[in-house]
Amino acid sequence: MTASAESLTDAGAVQGRVPDFFIVGHHKSGTTALYEMLSRHPQIYMSEIKEPRFLASDMAPRFPPPRGRALPQTLNEYRLLFADVSPQQRAGEATPSYLFSHTAAARIAELQPAARIVAILREPASFLRSLHLQLLRSHVESEKNLGKALALETARREGRSIPRRSHLPQLLQYSEHVRYVEQLRRYHAVFAPEQILVLIYDDFLDDNRGTLRKTLGFLEVDDEQQLEELHVKQTTRTMRSQQLDDLLYSVTLGQSPVSRAARATAKTLAPRELRRDALRAIRRVGVLGPAPAPDEDLMRELRVRFKGEVVALSEHLDRDLVAQWGYEDLD
């Protein structure tokens, strides 16, 4: 039975916990850092798989990603992610595409009406640039020029110009990621306002501890707990060659006769830890490279294009993001 066909409220079908809260996104906005920090809290249990994607029925991959872990396909498999939650803990998961998804909000509400929702939003132009770099690294995208990738949206919506390795081509609709108010309204339609916390990426960067404490308070756990702070990472590297990355990965796994022979030889010459460190170094130097400087003309074009979204978001949140993000003087 598929996730979309399976009832999420059939209590007799399976036993076990479902999450108490969800970090719903966006990508490249600090969700991983928040997930990691919350997982260190003794009163919180985060799923070992950070992004189960189970409740985004419209985000099914075209094919299983060759490097990804197997994701839950049934409600029972999903609940098993939280089998070790103690009665004293709050259970959570973090799937950035839940905010992008058109179906996740309603499905989360069906599964857990009392859920707490955490969303993180980022200034549109920097967000799209960082997202594009990440999609290149994960082989979802192949067009290295952000402007050209944006221009391909219509063709890709029609099923054309989709990269061969792209297992989630839905993510290539860059403009759809910036429909912030529309995305939040999907959650406000099924959850009370006090169940939704909207964070701003800049606040997370500027005040890591304060943002964490705010989130802990929202989740109603001890916000005085001393937790290791993690700096929010900003993507600064891009993919030099996806073909070389594939080759390196196949050698690592020994997926061809040549690579299996090379790997067997390597095993006799170096300990496992040294081999792993060497392969990481090769990927860092040979496969990944420094991201090019932002195209300022394109970044301004994006800010002009999405100013209306920023104005609407400012009104929706009753917060002046137009000034904070530098959109006030744009034509």
C-alpha positions as CSV (number, residue, x, y, z in Angstrom):
1,M,0.0,0.0,0.0
2,T,1.4,3.4,-0.9
3,A,1.7,6.4,1.4
4,S,-0.9,8.3,-0.6
5,A,-3.5,5.4,-0.5
6,E,-3.0,4.4,3.1
7,S,-5.2,5.9,5.8
8,L,-3.3,8.0,8.3
9,T,-6.0,7.8,10.9
10,D,-6.6,4.1,11.0
11,A,-5.4,3.4,14.5
12,G,-6.0,-0.3,14.2
13,A,-3.6,-0.7,11.3
14,V,-0.4,-0.1,13.3
15,Q,0.9,0.8,16.7
16,G,3.4,3.3,17.9
17,R,4.2,7.0,18.1
18,V,3.8,9.7,15.5
19,P,5.7,13.0,15.6
20,D,4.6,15.7,18.0
21,F,6.3,18.4,15.8
22,F,7.6,19.0,12.3
23,I,10.3,21.2,11.0
24,V,8.8,21.8,7.6
25,G,11.4,23.9,5.8
26,H,12.7,25.7,3.8
27,H,15.8,24.0,2.3
28,K,19.1,25.9,2.9
29,S,17.6,27.9,5.7
30,G,19.1,26.3,8.8
31,T,16.8,23.2,9.1
32,T,19.7,20.8,9.4
33,A,21.4,22.9,12.1
34,L,18.1,23.1,14.0
35,Y,17.5,19.4,13.6
36,E,21.0,18.6,15.0
37,M,20.6,21.0,17.9
38,L,17.2,19.7,18.9
39,S,18.4,16.1,18.6
40,R,20.8,16.8,21.5
41,H,18.0,17.8,23.9
42,P,17.1,15.0,26.3
43,Q,13.4,15.8,26.1
44,I,13.3,15.6,22.3
45,Y,13.7,12.6,20.0
46,M,14.4,13.4,16.3
47,S,14.0,10.7,13.7
48,E,17.3,9.2,12.6
49,I,16.3,9.8,9.0
50,K,16.3,13.6,8.9
51,E,14.0,13.9,5.8
52,P,11.5,11.1,5.7
53,R,9.3,13.0,3.2
54,F,6.5,10.5,4.0
55,L,3.8,13.1,4.3
56,A,4.5,14.9,1.1
57,S,2.6,12.7,-1.3
58,D,3.3,15.0,-4.2
59,M,7.1,14.7,-3.7
60,A,7.5,11.1,-4.7
61,P,10.9,10.6,-6.5
62,R,11.1,9.4,-10.1
63,F,13.5,6.7,-8.9
64,P,15.3,6.0,-5.7
65,P,18.4,8.2,-5.4
66,P,21.5,6.0,-5.6
67,R,23.1,7.5,-2.5
68,G,20.0,8.0,-0.4
69,R,18.7,5.8,2.5
70,A,15.5,3.9,2.0
71,L,12.6,6.1,3.0
72,P,9.4,4.9,4.7
73,Q,6.7,3.8,2.3
74,T,4.0,2.8,4.7
75,L,2.5,4.3,7.9
76,N,4.0,1.4,9.8
77,E,7.5,2.1,8.4
78,Y,7.1,5.7,9.3
79,R,6.0,5.0,12.8
80,L,9.0,2.7,13.2
81,L,11.2,5.8,12.9
82,F,9.9,6.8,16.4
83,A,9.9,3.3,18.0
84,D,12.5,4.4,20.5
85,V,10.8,7.5,21.8
86,S,10.3,7.5,25.5
87,P,7.0,8.7,27.1
88,Q,8.8,11.7,28.5
89,Q,10.1,12.9,25.1
90,R,8.6,14.9,22.2
91,A,9.1,13.3,18.8
92,G,10.0,15.3,15.8
93,E,11.2,15.1,12.2
94,A,12.5,17.6,9.7
95,T,11.5,17.5,6.0
96,P,12.3,20.8,4.3
97,S,10.0,19.9,1.3
98,Y,6.9,19.8,3.5
99,L,6.7,23.6,3.1
100,F,7.1,23.4,-0.6
101,S,4.6,20.5,-0.9
102,H,0.9,21.1,-1.7
103,T,-0.3,18.0,0.3
104,A,1.9,17.8,3.4
105,A,0.1,20.3,5.6
106,A,-3.2,18.5,5.3
107,R,-1.6,15.1,5.7
108,I,0.3,16.2,8.8
109,A,-3.0,17.6,10.3
110,E,-4.7,14.3,9.5
111,L,-2.0,12.3,11.2
112,Q,-1.4,14.6,14.2
113,P,-3.9,17.4,14.7
114,A,-2.0,18.6,17.8
115,A,1.3,19.0,15.9
116,R,3.6,21.9,16.3
117,I,4.9,23.3,13.0
118,V,8.3,25.1,12.6
119,A,9.0,26.9,9.3
120,I,12.2,28.9,8.5
121,L,12.1,31.5,5.7
122,R,15.0,33.2,4.0
123,E,15.5,36.2,1.8
124,P,14.4,35.0,-1.7
125,A,17.5,35.8,-3.9
126,S,20.1,34.4,-1.5
127,F,17.8,31.4,-0.8
128,L,17.4,30.5,-4.5
129,R,21.2,30.9,-5.1
130,S,21.9,28.6,-2.2
131,L,19.2,26.1,-3.2
132,H,20.6,26.0,-6.8
133,L,24.1,25.2,-5.5
134,Q,22.7,22.4,-3.3
135,L,20.7,20.9,-6.1
136,L,23.8,20.8,-8.2
137,R,25.6,19.0,-5.5
138,S,22.8,16.4,-5.1
139,H,22.5,15.9,-8.9
140,V,18.9,17.1,-9.0
141,E,20.1,20.0,-11.1
142,S,22.7,20.0,-13.9
143,E,22.5,23.6,-15.3
144,K,25.3,25.4,-13.5
145,N,24.0,28.9,-14.3
146,L,21.2,29.9,-12.0
147,G,19.7,32.4,-14.5
148,K,19.5,29.6,-17.2
149,A,18.1,27.2,-14.6
150,L,15.3,29.7,-13.8
151,A,14.6,30.1,-17.5
152,L,14.0,26.3,-17.8
153,E,11.1,26.3,-15.3
154,T,8.4,26.2,-18.0
155,A,10.1,23.5,-20.0
156,R,10.7,21.4,-17.0
157,R,7.1,21.8,-15.8
158,E,6.1,20.2,-19.1
159,G,8.5,17.4,-18.6
160,R,11.3,18.6,-20.8
161,S,15.0,19.5,-20.1
162,I,14.9,17.5,-16.9
163,P,18.4,16.2,-15.9
164,R,18.8,12.4,-16.3
165,R,20.0,12.0,-12.7
166,S,17.3,14.2,-11.2
167,H,15.2,12.0,-8.9
168,L,13.1,15.0,-7.6
169,P,12.5,17.3,-10.6
170,Q,9.7,19.0,-8.7
171,L,12.4,20.9,-6.8
172,L,13.5,22.5,-10.0
173,Q,10.5,24.8,-10.0
174,Y,12.6,27.5,-8.3
175,S,9.9,30.2,-8.3
176,E,7.4,27.9,-6.5
177,H,9.8,27.8,-3.5
178,V,9.2,31.5,-2.9
179,R,5.5,31.4,-2.5
180,Y,5.9,32.0,1.2
181,V,2.5,33.3,2.1
182,E,0.7,30.7,0.0
183,Q,2.7,28.0,1.7
184,L,2.1,29.3,5.2
185,R,-1.6,29.6,4.5
186,R,-1.8,25.9,3.8
187,Y,-0.7,25.3,7.4
188,H,-2.9,28.1,8.9
189,A,-5.9,26.4,7.1
190,V,-5.5,23.2,9.2
191,F,-3.6,24.4,12.4
192,A,-4.3,27.0,15.0
193,P,-2.0,30.0,15.0
194,E,-0.4,29.0,18.3
195,Q,0.7,25.7,16.7
196,I,2.9,27.4,14.1
197,L,6.2,29.1,14.6
198,V,7.8,31.0,11.7
199,L,11.5,31.7,12.1
200,I,13.6,34.0,9.9
201,Y,16.9,32.7,8.7
202,D,18.7,35.9,9.5
203,D,17.7,35.7,13.2
204,F,19.1,32.1,13.3
205,L,22.4,33.4,11.8
206,D,22.6,36.4,14.2
207,D,21.4,34.8,17.4
208,N,21.8,31.0,17.3
209,R,21.1,30.6,21.0
210,G,18.1,32.9,21.1
211,T,16.4,31.2,18.1
212,L,17.0,27.8,19.7
213,R,15.5,28.9,23.0
214,K,12.5,30.4,21.2
215,T,12.0,27.0,19.5
216,L,12.4,25.0,22.7
217,G,9.8,27.2,24.4
218,F,7.4,26.8,21.5
219,L,7.8,23.0,21.8
220,E,7.2,23.3,25.6
221,V,10.5,21.6,26.6
222,D,13.2,22.9,28.9
223,D,14.6,26.0,27.2
224,E,17.3,26.4,29.8
225,Q,18.9,23.1,28.8
226,Q,22.6,23.7,27.8
227,L,22.9,22.5,24.2
228,E,25.8,22.7,21.8
229,E,25.3,25.5,19.4
230,L,25.9,24.8,15.7
231,H,26.7,27.5,13.2
232,V,24.2,27.6,10.4
233,K,26.1,26.6,7.3
234,Q,25.8,28.6,4.1
235,T,26.5,26.8,0.9
236,T,29.8,28.2,-0.6
237,R,30.9,25.2,-2.8
238,T,29.5,23.9,-6.0
239,M,29.9,20.9,-8.2
240,R,32.8,20.9,-10.7
241,S,31.9,17.7,-12.4
242,Q,28.9,15.4,-11.7
243,Q,30.5,12.7,-13.9
244,L,33.6,12.7,-11.7
245,D,31.4,12.7,-8.6
246,D,29.6,9.6,-10.0
247,L,32.9,7.9,-10.8
248,L,34.3,8.6,-7.3
249,Y,31.2,7.2,-5.7
250,S,31.2,4.1,-7.8
251,V,34.9,3.5,-6.9
252,T,34.0,4.0,-3.2
253,L,31.2,1.3,-3.4
254,G,33.0,-0.9,-5.8
255,Q,30.1,-1.0,-8.3
256,S,32.1,-2.1,-11.4
257,P,34.8,-4.7,-12.0
258,V,37.5,-2.0,-12.3
259,S,36.3,-0.2,-9.3
260,R,36.0,-3.4,-7.3
261,A,39.5,-4.3,-8.2
262,A,40.8,-0.8,-7.2
263,R,38.9,-1.0,-4.0
264,A,40.3,-4.4,-3.1
265,T,43.8,-3.2,-3.8
266,A,43.2,-0.1,-1.6
267,K,42.0,-2.3,1.2
268,T,45.4,-4.0,1.3
269,L,47.3,-0.8,1.3
270,A,45.4,1.5,3.7
271,P,43.1,1.2,6.8
272,R,39.4,2.0,6.2
273,E,39.6,5.4,8.0
274,L,42.5,6.5,5.8
275,R,40.7,5.4,2.6
276,R,37.6,7.3,3.7
277,D,39.5,10.4,4.5
278,A,41.4,10.2,1.2
279,L,38.2,9.9,-0.8
280,R,36.7,12.8,1.0
281,A,39.7,14.9,0.2
282,I,39.6,13.9,-3.4
283,R,35.9,14.9,-3.6
284,R,36.6,18.2,-1.8
285,V,39.4,19.2,-4.1
286,G,38.6,17.5,-7.4
287,V,34.8,17.3,-7.5
288,L,33.7,20.3,-5.5
289,G,35.0,23.8,-5.9
290,P,34.4,27.3,-4.6
291,A,31.0,28.7,-5.7
292,P,31.2,31.6,-8.1
293,A,30.5,35.0,-6.8
294,P,26.8,35.9,-7.0
295,D,25.7,37.6,-10.3
296,E,24.6,40.9,-8.8
297,D,22.5,41.8,-11.8
298,L,20.7,38.5,-11.5
299,M,20.3,38.9,-7.7
300,R,18.8,42.3,-8.1
301,E,16.5,41.0,-10.8
302,L,15.3,38.3,-8.4
303,R,14.7,40.8,-5.7
304,V,12.6,42.9,-8.0
305,R,10.8,39.8,-9.2
306,F,9.9,38.6,-5.7
307,K,9.4,41.9,-3.9
308,G,5.6,41.3,-4.0
309,E,6.2,38.1,-2.1
310,V,8.3,39.9,0.5
311,V,5.7,42.6,1.0
312,A,2.9,40.0,1.4
313,L,5.0,38.1,3.9
314,S,5.7,41.2,5.9
315,E,2.0,41.9,6.1
316,H,1.3,38.2,6.9
317,L,3.8,38.1,9.8
318,D,3.3,41.7,10.8
319,R,7.1,42.2,10.5
320,D,9.0,44.6,8.2
321,L,11.0,42.2,6.1
322,V,11.0,44.6,3.3
323,A,13.4,46.9,5.1
324,Q,15.3,44.0,6.8
325,W,16.0,42.3,3.5
326,G,16.8,45.5,1.6
327,Y,13.7,45.5,-0.7
328,E,12.4,49.0,0.1
329,D,14.3,50.9,-2.7
330,L,13.6,48.3,-5.5
331,D,11.6,49.4,-8.5
